[in-house]
Amino acid sequence: MSRAGEAWGRVRGNWWPVLQQAVAAAVSWWAAGLAFDHHLPVFAPIATLVALNTPLGGRGTNAVRVVSGVIVGVVVGHAAFRLLGHGAPAIGTAVLAALLAALLLGGERITMAQAAVSAVVSVVAGQQAGLVRVEDALFGAAVALVFSQVLFPAHPVTLLVRARTKALRALGDVLDVTARTLRSKNERIDRFWDDLRPLYSLLDDLAESRERATAVARLTRYRRGNTEAVRREIASARHLNLLGNSCLTLIRGAMALDEGHRAAFAPGVEALTRTVGLLADEPRTEAVRGRATRAAEHIVPNAPDTTSPQATAVWQNLRLAVGDLTAFASAERNPPGARQG
């Protein structure tokens, strides 16, 4: 894909959350102006934007982190101002204490940043400015919570499906490159490893999406009636993580073989690529999952006739990857609640 295509893809995939942020910032400024008549509530829309500027499913938690960071920073900054005044020693001491306090609260980057900034504001501008920042932060976070939890709550199943589709497509692309590299002679292997890096990030994103979906299902009340579907999706995401890791193990092992042995595994990897691509197109369709399950049964060739222990290990890795693929493809075809481990 070209750079322009990637840029347009980012815009197309994120325009709705971005629009929400813009509207929420405007609402936060307007409503805070009505609520507070003694100052310009500049920090209210800032707090709203910071809280909402995170992936869907984590915006409510982000709002709480913003407020906790601001409160910690203001308290610490006020204490430093009372003891040391406005100077550089006071700012350094306040920032250090605020960051340490934020670490005690969990060490989230957003909390640490808000604590440090609020500490600086409290030292430089005094106690009243610090209290104003707390008011604005509370108001801005409240607006963010209304937008993220009431008006536009994230659906846990949607979160998982999006992350899973991206991971499947990336896994299919990496397997395709692997198969072509296994068949090539004198291929520069160092270029191949660069193609693996995005997959690691996407598998991490899938694990984070699973955690966010669990939290959303627990905290979003009116979606609790759909908990069985959420459980199935979370179980499916676990299987996909196992599949991704086993494929990475297979890829590393196959690419470490000499050219004479690498080519023998190209057909198996190609068949694996086609089946993963099939699941990436319609991962939740019963008919597609059935076709993928049947296709997986014919992927593993006979054991290689070789004395190379490395080739034998790669063959075992291929069997493991196919087993994980079968488990993932058949996960939703099992009775609900059958796979919760």
C-alpha positions as CSV (number, residue, x, y, z in Angstrom):
1,M,0.0,0.0,0.0
2,S,1.3,3.5,-0.8
3,R,1.9,6.1,1.8
4,A,-1.1,8.1,0.5
5,G,-3.2,5.0,0.8
6,E,-2.0,4.4,4.4
7,A,-2.7,8.0,5.3
8,W,-6.2,7.9,3.9
9,G,-6.8,4.6,5.7
10,R,-5.8,6.2,9.0
11,V,-8.3,9.1,8.4
12,R,-11.1,6.7,7.3
13,G,-10.6,4.5,10.3
14,N,-10.4,7.3,12.9
15,W,-12.7,10.1,11.6
16,W,-15.5,9.2,14.0
17,P,-13.5,9.3,17.3
18,V,-11.7,12.4,16.1
19,L,-15.1,14.1,15.4
20,Q,-16.2,13.1,18.9
21,Q,-13.1,14.7,20.4
22,A,-13.8,18.0,18.5
23,V,-17.4,18.2,19.5
24,A,-16.6,17.2,23.1
25,A,-14.0,19.9,23.4
26,A,-16.4,22.5,22.2
27,V,-19.1,21.3,24.6
28,S,-16.6,21.3,27.4
29,W,-15.5,24.9,26.8
30,W,-19.1,26.1,26.4
31,A,-20.5,24.3,29.4
32,A,-17.6,25.1,31.7
33,G,-18.0,28.8,30.7
34,L,-21.6,28.6,32.0
35,A,-20.6,26.8,35.1
36,F,-17.6,28.9,36.1
37,D,-17.9,32.7,35.8
38,H,-14.6,33.6,37.5
39,H,-12.1,32.3,35.0
40,L,-11.6,31.2,31.4
41,P,-12.0,27.4,31.6
42,V,-9.1,26.6,29.3
43,F,-8.1,23.4,31.0
44,A,-11.6,21.9,30.7
45,P,-11.5,21.2,27.0
46,I,-7.8,20.2,27.3
47,A,-8.8,17.6,30.0
48,T,-11.6,16.4,27.7
49,L,-9.3,16.0,24.8
50,V,-6.6,14.2,26.8
51,A,-9.1,11.8,28.3
52,L,-10.7,10.9,24.9
53,N,-7.4,10.7,23.0
54,T,-7.0,7.0,23.6
55,P,-8.3,3.8,21.8
56,L,-12.0,3.0,22.2
57,G,-12.6,1.1,25.4
58,G,-10.0,2.9,27.4
59,R,-11.4,6.4,27.4
60,G,-13.3,6.2,30.6
61,T,-10.2,4.9,32.4
62,N,-8.2,7.7,30.8
63,A,-10.5,10.3,32.2
64,V,-10.0,9.0,35.7
65,R,-6.3,9.0,35.2
66,V,-6.3,12.6,34.0
67,V,-8.2,13.8,37.1
68,S,-6.1,11.8,39.6
69,G,-2.9,13.2,38.0
70,V,-4.2,16.7,38.2
71,I,-5.2,16.4,41.8
72,V,-1.9,14.9,42.8
73,G,0.1,17.6,41.0
74,V,-1.9,20.4,42.5
75,V,-1.6,19.2,46.0
76,V,2.2,18.6,45.7
77,G,2.7,21.9,43.8
78,H,0.8,23.8,46.5
79,A,3.0,22.3,49.2
80,A,6.2,23.1,47.3
81,F,5.0,26.7,46.7
82,R,4.3,27.2,50.4
83,L,7.7,25.8,51.4
84,L,10.0,27.0,48.6
85,G,8.2,29.8,46.8
86,H,8.2,30.3,43.0
87,G,11.8,29.5,42.1
88,A,13.4,26.7,40.2
89,P,14.1,24.6,43.3
90,A,10.3,24.6,44.0
91,I,9.5,23.5,40.5
92,G,12.1,20.8,40.5
93,T,11.0,19.5,43.9
94,A,7.3,19.7,43.0
95,V,7.7,17.8,39.7
96,L,9.9,15.1,41.4
97,A,7.3,14.6,44.2
98,A,4.4,14.6,41.7
99,L,6.0,12.0,39.5
100,L,6.8,9.8,42.4
101,A,3.3,10.1,43.7
102,A,1.9,9.2,40.3
103,L,4.2,6.1,40.3
104,L,2.6,5.1,43.5
105,L,-0.8,5.4,41.9
106,G,0.1,3.0,39.1
107,G,2.7,4.8,37.0
108,E,0.5,5.4,34.0
109,R,2.1,7.9,31.6
110,I,-0.9,10.0,31.3
111,T,-1.2,10.3,35.1
112,M,2.5,11.2,35.5
113,A,2.3,13.8,32.7
114,Q,-0.8,15.5,34.2
115,A,0.7,15.4,37.7
116,A,3.9,17.0,36.6
117,V,2.2,19.7,34.6
118,S,-0.3,20.5,37.4
119,A,2.6,20.8,39.8
120,V,4.4,23.3,37.6
121,V,1.2,25.4,37.2
122,S,0.6,25.4,41.0
123,V,4.1,26.5,41.8
124,V,4.3,29.2,39.1
125,A,0.7,30.6,39.3
126,G,-0.1,29.9,42.9
127,Q,-2.7,28.2,44.9
128,Q,-5.7,29.7,43.1
129,A,-4.5,28.6,39.7
130,G,-4.1,25.1,41.0
131,L,-7.6,25.0,42.3
132,V,-8.9,26.3,39.0
133,R,-7.1,23.6,37.2
134,V,-8.7,21.0,39.4
135,E,-12.1,22.4,38.7
136,D,-11.5,22.4,35.0
137,A,-10.0,18.9,35.0
138,L,-13.0,17.5,36.9
139,F,-15.4,19.2,34.5
140,G,-13.5,18.2,31.4
141,A,-13.3,14.6,32.6
142,A,-17.0,14.6,33.3
143,V,-17.7,15.6,29.8
144,A,-15.3,12.9,28.5
145,L,-17.2,10.3,30.6
146,V,-20.5,11.4,29.2
147,F,-19.3,11.1,25.7
148,S,-17.4,7.8,26.2
149,Q,-19.8,6.0,28.6
150,V,-23.2,7.4,27.9
151,L,-23.5,8.9,24.4
152,F,-20.9,6.8,22.5
153,P,-19.9,3.8,24.6
154,A,-17.6,1.2,23.0
155,H,-19.0,-2.2,22.2
156,P,-16.7,-4.9,23.6
157,V,-17.4,-7.3,20.7
158,T,-16.7,-4.6,18.2
159,L,-13.4,-3.8,19.8
160,L,-12.3,-7.4,19.7
161,V,-13.5,-8.0,16.1
162,R,-11.6,-5.0,14.8
163,A,-8.4,-5.9,16.6
164,R,-8.7,-9.6,15.6
165,T,-9.2,-8.7,11.9
166,K,-6.2,-6.5,11.8
167,A,-4.1,-9.2,13.5
168,L,-5.3,-11.9,11.1
169,R,-4.5,-9.8,8.0
170,A,-1.1,-8.9,9.3
171,L,-0.4,-12.6,10.1
172,G,-1.5,-13.6,6.6
173,D,0.8,-11.0,5.1
174,V,3.8,-12.2,7.1
175,L,3.1,-15.8,6.3
176,D,2.8,-14.9,2.6
177,V,6.2,-13.1,2.7
178,T,7.6,-16.1,4.6
179,A,6.4,-18.6,2.0
180,R,7.9,-16.6,-0.9
181,T,11.2,-16.2,1.0
182,L,11.4,-19.9,1.7
183,R,11.2,-20.6,-2.0
184,S,13.7,-17.9,-3.0
185,K,17.4,-18.6,-3.4
186,N,20.0,-16.2,-2.0
187,E,17.3,-14.1,-0.4
188,R,18.5,-11.4,2.0
189,I,17.0,-12.7,5.3
190,D,17.7,-9.4,7.2
191,R,15.1,-7.6,5.1
192,F,12.6,-10.3,6.0
193,W,12.8,-9.6,9.7
194,D,11.7,-6.0,9.2
195,D,8.3,-7.4,7.9
196,L,7.8,-9.2,11.2
197,R,7.8,-6.2,13.5
198,P,4.3,-4.9,12.9
199,L,2.9,-8.3,13.8
200,Y,4.3,-8.2,17.3
201,S,2.6,-4.8,17.9
202,L,-0.7,-6.1,16.5
203,L,-0.7,-9.1,18.8
204,D,0.0,-6.8,21.7
205,D,-2.9,-4.7,20.6
206,L,-5.1,-7.7,20.5
207,A,-4.2,-8.6,24.1
208,E,-4.9,-5.0,25.2
209,S,-8.2,-5.0,23.3
210,R,-9.2,-8.2,25.1
211,E,-8.5,-6.5,28.5
212,R,-10.4,-3.4,27.4
213,A,-13.3,-5.4,26.2
214,T,-13.5,-7.3,29.5
215,A,-13.5,-3.9,31.4
216,V,-16.1,-2.4,29.1
217,A,-18.4,-5.5,29.5
218,R,-18.0,-5.2,33.3
219,L,-18.5,-1.5,33.6
220,T,-21.1,-0.7,30.9
221,R,-24.3,-1.8,32.5
222,Y,-26.8,-2.0,29.6
223,R,-24.4,-4.2,27.6
224,R,-24.3,-6.9,30.3
225,G,-27.0,-8.9,28.7
226,N,-24.6,-9.7,25.9
227,T,-22.0,-11.2,28.1
228,E,-22.1,-14.6,26.4
229,A,-21.1,-13.1,23.1
230,V,-18.3,-11.2,24.8
231,R,-17.0,-14.4,26.4
232,R,-16.9,-16.1,23.1
233,E,-15.0,-13.3,21.5
234,I,-12.5,-13.2,24.4
235,A,-12.0,-16.9,24.1
236,S,-11.5,-16.5,20.3
237,A,-8.9,-13.8,20.9
238,R,-7.0,-16.1,23.2
239,H,-6.8,-18.7,20.5
240,L,-5.7,-16.1,18.0
241,N,-2.9,-15.0,20.3
242,L,-1.7,-18.6,20.6
243,L,-1.9,-18.9,16.8
244,G,0.1,-15.8,16.3
245,N,2.8,-16.9,18.7
246,S,3.0,-20.4,17.2
247,C,3.3,-18.9,13.7
248,L,6.1,-16.6,14.8
249,T,7.9,-19.7,16.3
250,L,7.4,-21.5,13.0
251,I,8.7,-18.6,10.9
252,R,11.8,-18.1,13.1
253,G,12.6,-21.8,12.9
254,A,12.0,-22.1,9.1
255,M,14.0,-19.0,8.3
256,A,17.0,-20.3,10.3
257,L,17.3,-23.4,8.1
258,D,19.7,-23.6,5.2
259,E,18.3,-23.1,1.7
260,G,18.1,-26.8,1.0
261,H,15.7,-27.4,3.8
262,R,13.8,-24.1,3.7
263,A,12.0,-24.8,0.4
264,A,10.5,-28.1,1.8
265,F,8.3,-26.1,4.2
266,A,7.1,-23.5,1.6
267,P,4.0,-25.5,0.6
268,G,2.8,-25.9,4.2
269,V,3.3,-22.2,5.0
270,E,1.5,-21.3,1.7
271,A,-1.5,-23.4,2.8
272,L,-1.4,-21.9,6.2
273,T,-1.4,-18.4,4.5
274,R,-4.5,-19.2,2.5
275,T,-6.4,-20.5,5.5
276,V,-5.5,-17.5,7.6
277,G,-6.5,-15.2,4.7
278,L,-9.9,-17.0,4.6
279,L,-10.5,-16.3,8.2
280,A,-9.4,-12.7,7.9
281,D,-12.1,-12.0,5.3
282,E,-15.1,-13.4,7.4
283,P,-13.7,-14.6,10.7
284,R,-17.1,-14.9,12.4
285,T,-19.0,-16.7,9.6
286,E,-19.9,-20.2,10.5
287,A,-19.5,-21.5,6.9
288,V,-16.1,-19.9,6.6
289,R,-14.9,-21.3,9.9
290,G,-16.0,-24.7,8.8
291,R,-14.1,-24.4,5.5
292,A,-11.0,-23.2,7.4
293,T,-11.2,-26.1,9.8
294,R,-11.4,-28.6,7.0
295,A,-8.6,-26.9,5.1
296,A,-6.4,-27.0,8.1
297,E,-6.7,-30.8,8.2
298,H,-4.7,-31.0,5.0
299,I,-2.0,-28.5,5.7
300,V,0.6,-30.6,7.5
301,P,2.7,-32.8,5.1
302,N,4.4,-36.0,6.1
303,A,7.4,-35.7,8.4
304,P,10.5,-34.6,6.4
305,D,12.8,-37.5,5.5
306,T,15.9,-35.9,6.9
307,T,18.4,-36.4,9.7
308,S,18.4,-32.6,10.4
309,P,17.1,-32.1,13.9
310,Q,16.4,-28.4,13.0
311,A,14.1,-29.5,10.1
312,T,12.3,-31.9,12.4
313,A,11.7,-29.2,15.0
314,V,10.3,-26.9,12.3
315,W,7.9,-29.7,11.2
316,Q,6.7,-29.9,14.8
317,N,6.3,-26.1,14.9
318,L,4.2,-26.4,11.7
319,R,2.0,-29.0,13.4
320,L,1.6,-26.8,16.4
321,A,0.6,-23.8,14.3
322,V,-1.9,-25.8,12.4
323,G,-3.4,-27.1,15.7
324,D,-3.7,-23.6,17.0
325,L,-5.3,-22.5,13.6
326,T,-7.9,-25.4,14.0
327,A,-8.6,-24.4,17.6
328,F,-9.1,-20.7,16.5
329,A,-11.3,-21.6,13.5
330,S,-13.5,-23.9,15.5
331,A,-13.7,-21.8,18.7
332,E,-17.1,-20.3,18.0
333,R,-18.4,-23.6,16.6
334,N,-18.3,-25.1,20.0
335,P,-21.2,-24.8,22.5
336,P,-21.2,-21.4,24.2
337,G,-19.1,-21.4,27.4
338,A,-17.2,-24.5,26.4
339,R,-13.8,-22.7,26.1
340,Q,-13.4,-20.3,28.9
341,G,-9.9,-21.3,30.1
